[in-house]
Amino acid sequence: MGEIINTIATGKILKSEFEIELNHAPSSGLDQQIHIQSENFRLEMDKKDFIIYGLSVLVAERNLKTLKEIE
């Protein structure tokens, strides 16, 4: 595991506190890592994958609002 560069966000989902951290790459030449974690859960992915997933969620939100005619 890499060292923490920055805590990107914190929040609460289903009564569990979550934290999203940006971490240094595990070794030279690799991408930085994102850790999404709580006391009982941990998800680790490359920074580029995190950006792709995040953009997918934003597109899905926009599409849902368009379909449901929500502002």
Phi, psi and omega in degrees: 000141179276169177282148179290129173270314186199146169271117184283317183201158171227156179186182182231128176230123180050048177067014176247134177280127179245154177222138175246121184241143169263126183238154174299158177298146180295331175205165184302136178090354179260164181285154174298159183248147172247131176244123172251118189211155172222189179297328185246004189213145176209129177232129181238135178208163175292153180301319181296324177292320178300317180295318179298313179297317180299315178296324178298320178295318179295320177295318179297320178299313180299316180297318179297315180296323178294313181296321183269000182053050178254140178280000000 
